[in-house]
Amino acid sequence: MTQTVPRSVLLYGLAGLIPFLAPPLLGLWVPVHAGMFAVVALAYGALILSFLGGARWGLAVARPDPGVGTITLAMLPTLLALALLLLPGIAPARQLIALATLLTLHFVWDAGSNGLPAWYPRLRGLLTLGAVAGLLAMAWVMSRTAAPDAMTI
């Protein structure tokens, strides 16, 4: 089993960090639109969390007898991401922090799992670090705006 991350996977993975890292930078540059940039970061992060759960679901159902526990765990990221987006009354900075926490927990699950390529935990560690840094930076930007509880477009 190879230890090297396939080039295409690495390039797409790194490109996938742009929607995590650009919003806080743009929010600092144009603070009046920080709420809009937070929406982008939050929505993209929720999509990625759901994508990761879907990848785990796909791995589980490819087995002859997929365990109900693994299938259930693989469905949780999508449901939690949706709940995080739809639950009213949560301050945007807290939503971003919660999403960073969920992505970190998913990485812990991936890193401790068998049956994944040997290079996968390293790649996921790098991508999770970038995603979490972007989300936490966006939460910090939101905490510094005039209206941190409002995400407006």
Order of alpha helices (4+ residues) and beta strands (2+ residues): alpha-alpha-alpha-alpha-alpha-alpha
